[in-house]
Amino acid sequence: MQDNNYPQRVGKAENRTYEEAFVNGLTEFRGARVENVLISDGIAVVEWWFDYTHKDYGVRNYKQVAVQRWKDGQIIEEKFYYNN
C-alpha cells in the first residue's frame, strides 16, 4: 500500500502494523463512506469520504481515491490519493 508519493509499504505485516497504529490514534470517528466505484479488467478505483479526529493529524474531513490492482481475487497493489 502507498499513500500519495510516500514510500510504499510492502507485505501484510508492515501494512497491518501501519493500519493498527492509525486506528489506535483515532480520538473521534464521525464517518466514512464509499461514494463511487469503477471496476475494470484487474483494477478497481474507489472514491472514499472520511471524517475523523486523529491524535497526530488533528481534525480531518476529506475525500480519497484508492486505486487497487487485483490478481486471482486479491489486491496485489493499492495506492491512495488525497490532499489534506
Backbone as JSON Lines, residues from 0, in Angstrom:
{"i":0,"aa":"M","n":[0.85,-1.17,0.0],"ca":[0.0,0.0,0.0],"c":[0.89,1.23,0.0]}
{"i":1,"aa":"Q","n":[0.35,2.3,-0.57],"ca":[1.12,3.53,-0.66],"c":[0.19,4.72,-0.55]}
{"i":2,"aa":"D","n":[0.59,5.72,0.21],"ca":[-0.15,6.97,0.32],"c":[0.56,8.04,-0.5]}
{"i":3,"aa":"N","n":[-0.17,8.61,-1.47],"ca":[0.38,9.64,-2.35],"c":[1.76,9.21,-2.84]}
{"i":4,"aa":"N","n":[2.77,10.05,-2.66],"ca":[4.12,9.7,-3.13],"c":[5.06,9.29,-2.0]}
{"i":5,"aa":"Y","n":[4.5,8.91,-0.86],"ca":[5.31,8.4,0.24],"c":[5.8,6.99,-0.12]}
{"i":6,"aa":"P","n":[6.83,6.51,0.58],"ca":[7.33,5.16,0.27],"c":[6.24,4.09,0.43]}
{"i":7,"aa":"Q","n":[6.28,3.12,-0.44],"ca":[5.31,2.02,-0.43],"c":[5.55,1.11,0.77]}
{"i":8,"aa":"R","n":[4.45,0.65,1.39],"ca":[4.53,-0.36,2.45],"c":[4.33,-1.72,1.79]}
{"i":9,"aa":"V","n":[5.22,-2.65,2.07],"ca":[5.2,-3.94,1.39],"c":[4.93,-5.06,2.39]}
{"i":10,"aa":"G","n":[4.01,-5.94,2.05],"ca":[3.73,-7.11,2.87],"c":[2.61,-6.88,3.87]}
{"i":11,"aa":"K","n":[1.95,-7.99,4.21],"ca":[0.81,-7.91,5.13],"c":[1.2,-7.4,6.5]}
{"i":12,"aa":"A","n":[2.34,-7.86,7.03],"ca":[2.74,-7.47,8.39],"c":[2.99,-5.96,8.48]}
{"i":13,"aa":"E","n":[3.71,-5.4,7.52],"ca":[4.0,-3.96,7.54],"c":[2.72,-3.15,7.4]}
{"i":14,"aa":"N","n":[1.85,-3.58,6.5],"ca":[0.59,-2.86,6.31],"c":[-0.31,-2.97,7.53]}
{"i":15,"aa":"R","n":[-0.37,-4.13,8.14],"ca":[-1.2,-4.32,9.33],"c":[-0.7,-3.42,10.47]}
{"i":16,"aa":"T","n":[0.61,-3.37,10.67],"ca":[1.19,-2.53,11.72],"c":[0.83,-1.06,11.5]}
{"i":17,"aa":"Y","n":[0.94,-0.6,10.25],"ca":[0.61,0.78,9.91],"c":[-0.87,1.08,10.18]}
{"i":18,"aa":"E","n":[-1.74,0.21,9.71],"ca":[-3.18,0.42,9.86],"c":[-3.61,0.36,11.33]}
{"i":19,"aa":"E","n":[-3.03,-0.55,12.1],"ca":[-3.35,-0.63,13.53],"c":[-2.94,0.64,14.25]}
{"i":20,"aa":"A","n":[-1.76,1.17,13.93],"ca":[-1.31,2.42,14.55],"c":[-2.24,3.57,14.19]}
{"i":21,"aa":"F","n":[-2.68,3.61,12.93],"ca":[-3.61,4.66,12.51],"c":[-4.92,4.56,13.3]}
{"i":22,"aa":"V","n":[-5.52,3.39,13.33],"ca":[-6.8,3.2,14.03],"c":[-6.65,3.49,15.52]}
{"i":23,"aa":"N","n":[-5.56,3.07,16.12],"ca":[-5.35,3.32,17.55],"c":[-5.17,4.8,17.85]}
{"i":24,"aa":"G","n":[-4.81,5.61,16.85],"ca":[-4.65,7.04,17.04],"c":[-5.92,7.84,16.87]}
{"i":25,"aa":"L","n":[-7.0,7.19,16.44],"ca":[-8.27,7.91,16.27],"c":[-8.83,8.3,17.63]}
{"i":26,"aa":"T","n":[-9.18,9.57,17.78],"ca":[-9.81,10.02,19.02],"c":[-11.31,10.25,18.84]}
{"i":27,"aa":"E","n":[-11.72,10.45,17.59],"ca":[-13.14,10.57,17.27],"c":[-13.34,10.14,15.82]}
{"i":28,"aa":"F","n":[-14.34,9.32,15.59],"ca":[-14.66,8.87,14.23],"c":[-16.1,9.26,13.93]}
{"i":29,"aa":"R","n":[-16.27,10.14,12.94],"ca":[-17.6,10.65,12.62],"c":[-18.21,10.01,11.38]}
{"i":30,"aa":"G","n":[-17.37,9.39,10.55],"ca":[-17.96,8.72,9.4],"c":[-16.99,8.43,8.28]}
{"i":31,"aa":"A","n":[-17.4,7.48,7.45],"ca":[-16.69,7.12,6.22],"c":[-17.71,6.47,5.3]}
{"i":32,"aa":"R","n":[-17.56,6.73,4.01],"ca":[-18.47,6.07,3.07],"c":[-17.81,6.0,1.7]}
{"i":33,"aa":"V","n":[-18.22,4.99,0.97],"ca":[-17.81,4.85,-0.43],"c":[-18.76,5.7,-1.25]}
{"i":34,"aa":"E","n":[-18.21,6.57,-2.09],"ca":[-19.05,7.45,-2.9],"c":[-19.14,6.99,-4.35]}
{"i":35,"aa":"N","n":[-18.09,6.43,-4.88],"ca":[-18.09,5.93,-6.26],"c":[-17.12,4.77,-6.39]}
{"i":36,"aa":"V","n":[-17.44,3.86,-7.31],"ca":[-16.58,2.71,-7.59],"c":[-16.52,2.51,-9.1]}
{"i":37,"aa":"L","n":[-15.33,2.27,-9.59],"ca":[-15.12,1.94,-11.0],"c":[-14.35,0.63,-11.04]}
{"i":38,"aa":"I","n":[-14.86,-0.35,-11.77],"ca":[-14.2,-1.65,-11.87],"c":[-13.94,-1.95,-13.33]}
{"i":39,"aa":"S","n":[-12.71,-2.34,-13.62],"ca":[-12.31,-2.71,-14.97],"c":[-11.46,-3.98,-14.88]}
{"i":40,"aa":"D","n":[-10.83,-4.35,-15.95],"ca":[-10.04,-5.57,-16.01],"c":[-8.82,-5.48,-15.08]}
{"i":41,"aa":"G","n":[-8.91,-6.1,-13.92],"ca":[-7.79,-6.16,-12.99],"c":[-7.55,-4.9,-12.18]}
{"i":42,"aa":"I","n":[-8.47,-3.95,-12.24],"ca":[-8.29,-2.71,-11.5],"c":[-9.63,-2.23,-10.95]}
{"i":43,"aa":"A","n":[-9.58,-1.65,-9.77],"ca":[-10.76,-1.01,-9.18],"c":[-10.33,0.35,-8.64]}
{"i":44,"aa":"V","n":[-11.21,1.32,-8.78],"ca":[-10.97,2.67,-8.25],"c":[-12.14,3.0,-7.34]}
{"i":45,"aa":"V","n":[-11.83,3.39,-6.1],"ca":[-12.86,3.66,-5.1],"c":[-12.66,5.08,-4.57]}
{"i":46,"aa":"E","n":[-13.74,5.88,-4.62],"ca":[-13.71,7.22,-4.03],"c":[-14.33,7.13,-2.64]}
{"i":47,"aa":"W","n":[-13.56,7.52,-1.63],"ca":[-13.98,7.49,-0.24],"c":[-14.17,8.89,0.3]}
{"i":48,"aa":"W","n":[-15.03,9.03,1.3],"ca":[-15.15,10.23,2.12],"c":[-14.88,9.82,3.55]}
{"i":49,"aa":"F","n":[-14.04,10.6,4.26],"ca":[-13.7,10.33,5.66],"c":[-13.9,11.58,6.5]}
{"i":50,"aa":"D","n":[-14.29,11.37,7.76],"ca":[-14.42,12.45,8.74],"c":[-14.03,11.89,10.1]}
{"i":51,"aa":"Y","n":[-12.91,12.37,10.66],"ca":[-12.42,11.86,11.93],"c":[-11.46,12.86,12.57]}
{"i":52,"aa":"T","n":[-11.11,12.59,13.82],"ca":[-10.04,13.32,14.51],"c":[-9.0,12.29,14.92]}
{"i":53,"aa":"H","n":[-7.74,12.63,14.68],"ca":[-6.62,11.73,14.97],"c":[-5.65,12.45,15.89]}
{"i":54,"aa":"K","n":[-5.07,11.74,16.84],"ca":[-4.17,12.36,17.81],"c":[-2.95,13.0,17.16]}
{"i":55,"aa":"D","n":[-2.5,12.49,16.03],"ca":[-1.32,13.05,15.35],"c":[-1.67,14.01,14.23]}
{"i":56,"aa":"Y","n":[-2.83,13.84,13.59],"ca":[-3.17,14.6,12.39],"c":[-4.27,15.63,12.61]}
{"i":57,"aa":"G","n":[-4.91,15.61,13.77],"ca":[-5.98,16.56,14.05],"c":[-7.28,16.2,13.36]}
{"i":58,"aa":"V","n":[-8.12,17.22,13.15],"ca":[-9.44,17.03,12.53],"c":[-9.25,16.85,11.03]}
{"i":59,"aa":"R","n":[-9.87,15.81,10.49],"ca":[-9.77,15.54,9.06],"c":[-11.16,15.27,8.49]}
{"i":60,"aa":"N","n":[-11.45,15.91,7.37],"ca":[-12.69,15.7,6.63],"c":[-12.3,15.85,5.16]}
{"i":61,"aa":"Y","n":[-12.25,14.73,4.43],"ca":[-11.69,14.78,3.07],"c":[-12.16,13.6,2.24]}
{"i":62,"aa":"K","n":[-11.87,13.7,0.95],"ca":[-12.11,12.6,0.02],"c":[-10.77,11.99,-0.37]}
{"i":63,"aa":"Q","n":[-10.8,10.7,-0.63],"ca":[-9.6,9.95,-1.01],"c":[-9.97,9.0,-2.13]}
{"i":64,"aa":"V","n":[-9.07,8.82,-3.06],"ca":[-9.26,7.85,-4.14],"c":[-8.27,6.71,-3.92]}
{"i":65,"aa":"A","n":[-8.77,5.49,-3.92],"ca":[-7.93,4.3,-3.8],"c":[-7.92,3.59,-5.15]}
{"i":66,"aa":"V","n":[-6.72,3.34,-5.66],"ca":[-6.56,2.59,-6.91],"c":[-6.02,1.22,-6.52]}
{"i":67,"aa":"Q","n":[-6.78,0.19,-6.83],"ca":[-6.44,-1.18,-6.44],"c":[-6.16,-2.02,-7.69]}
{"i":68,"aa":"R","n":[-5.07,-2.75,-7.66],"ca":[-4.76,-3.7,-8.73],"c":[-5.02,-5.1,-8.17]}
{"i":69,"aa":"W","n":[-5.81,-5.89,-8.92],"ca":[-6.27,-7.2,-8.47],"c":[-5.66,-8.31,-9.32]}
{"i":70,"aa":"K","n":[-5.42,-9.46,-8.66],"ca":[-4.98,-10.66,-9.36],"c":[-5.48,-11.87,-8.57]}
{"i":71,"aa":"D","n":[-6.14,-12.78,-9.25],"ca":[-6.65,-14.01,-8.62],"c":[-7.5,-13.71,-7.38]}
{"i":72,"aa":"G","n":[-8.33,-12.67,-7.46],"ca":[-9.25,-12.36,-6.38],"c":[-8.65,-11.64,-5.19]}
{"i":73,"aa":"Q","n":[-7.4,-11.18,-5.31],"ca":[-6.76,-10.48,-4.2],"c":[-6.17,-9.16,-4.68]}
{"i":74,"aa":"I","n":[-6.16,-8.18,-3.78],"ca":[-5.5,-6.92,-4.09],"c":[-3.99,-7.15,-4.0]}
{"i":75,"aa":"I","n":[-3.28,-6.87,-5.08],"ca":[-1.83,-7.05,-5.08],"c":[-1.09,-5.72,-4.97]}
{"i":76,"aa":"E","n":[-1.8,-4.62,-5.18],"ca":[-1.21,-3.29,-5.05],"c":[-2.33,-2.29,-4.81]}
{"i":77,"aa":"E","n":[-2.09,-1.34,-3.91],"ca":[-3.11,-0.33,-3.64],"c":[-2.41,1.0,-3.34]}
{"i":78,"aa":"K","n":[-2.89,2.05,-3.99],"ca":[-2.33,3.38,-3.77],"c":[-3.47,4.34,-3.49]}
{"i":79,"aa":"F","n":[-3.26,5.2,-2.48],"ca":[-4.25,6.17,-2.06],"c":[-3.82,7.57,-2.48]}
{"i":80,"aa":"Y","n":[-4.77,8.33,-3.03],"ca":[-4.51,9.71,-3.44],"c":[-5.44,10.62,-2.65]}
{"i":81,"aa":"Y","n":[-4.86,11.61,-1.97],"ca":[-5.65,12.56,-1.2],"c":[-4.84,13.82,-0.97]}
{"i":82,"aa":"N","n":[-5.54,14.88,-0.61],"ca":[-4.9,16.16,-0.31],"c":[-5.56,16.71,0.94]}
{"i":83,"aa":"N","n":[-4.94,16.48,2.07],"ca":[-5.5,17.01,3.32],"c":[-4.38,17.47,4.2]}
